[in-house]
Structure formats: C-alpha cells, structure tokens
Amino acid sequence: MDASAAKLIGAGIASLPLAGAGIGLGLIFGNFLAGAFRNPSAAAGNQQTLLLAFALTEFTGLLGFVIAMLILFVF
C-alpha cells in the first residue's frame, strides 16, 4: 500500500469522532429540552450539567479533527 493512501485512510478513521460528537450533541440537547419542557423549574439547575456535557462532547470531536489534520499535514 502506498504511504499517501495509508495517510488518507488514517485521517478518515481519525475523523470518525466528529460523527459521534454530532450524535452526542443531538442526544444531549434533545434530552435536556424534553426534561425542561416537562419540569421548567428544574431546567435552571441542570443547565451547568448541560454545558459541561456540551463542552466535553465538543472536545472529543475537535480532538478527532486535530488528530486527522496532524496525520494529513505533519506526518
């Protein structure tokens, strides 16, 4: 196998967490909204947890993107 082909395959595999982050964010916000609509008084108490989950999920996707770019352009 050619080295450039292996590089492209590796970058494609490394970018898979981006799809997982998109799915995860949809689940996080969808479930938060469902809970907030059922009990609006408890929504403010759960907002800190929502933002923490958002940040960690987004970090996972961005880390996969950075690794893919490193594979493509550095190695």
N, C-alpha and C positions, 0 to 999 in steps of 0.2 A: 504494500500500500504506500502511496506517495505521502510524504510528510505534510504537504499542504492539505491533502484530503483528510488526514487524521486530525489536523488542526481545526478544520471546519466541523468535523463530526464532534470533536470535543467541545467546541464552542456551542454547538447546538444542544448538546446534552447539558452543558452548564447553564444554559438559559431556560431550562425547564422549570426552575423555581419561580419564574415570572408568571407562568400559568397558575401555579399553586398559590401565589400571592393574590392573584386576581380572584380566584375562587374563595380563598380565605377571607378577603376583604368583603366580598359579597355576603358570605355567611355571617361575618361579624356584624355588619351594619344591618342586615336583614333581621337578624335575631334581636339586636338592640331595639330596632324600631317596633318589632312585634311586641316586645316586652314593654316599651314605653307607651304604646297605644293601649295596652291592657291596664297598666298601672302608671299613669303620668306622674304621680307624686314620687315614685321611686326612680324615675329616669335621671334626675339630677345626681342621685347617689351613685349611679352606675356609670356616669359619664367619665370618671377618671379611669375606670377599668376599660372602657371602650377606647379611650385614647391610647392607653398602654398597649392594648391588643393591636390597634391600628399601627402603632409605631413598630412593634416587633414583627408584624406580618410584612409591613412595607420594607423593613430592613432585610428580611430574608430574600425578597425579590430583588432588591438593589444589590445585595451581595452576590447573587447569582449573575446579575448583569455585569458587575465589575469583574468577576472571575472570567466570564465569557470574553469580555473585552481584553483582559490580560492575556488570555490564550491566543486571541487573534493577533494582537499587535505587539506583544512583548516577547513571547516565546516562539 
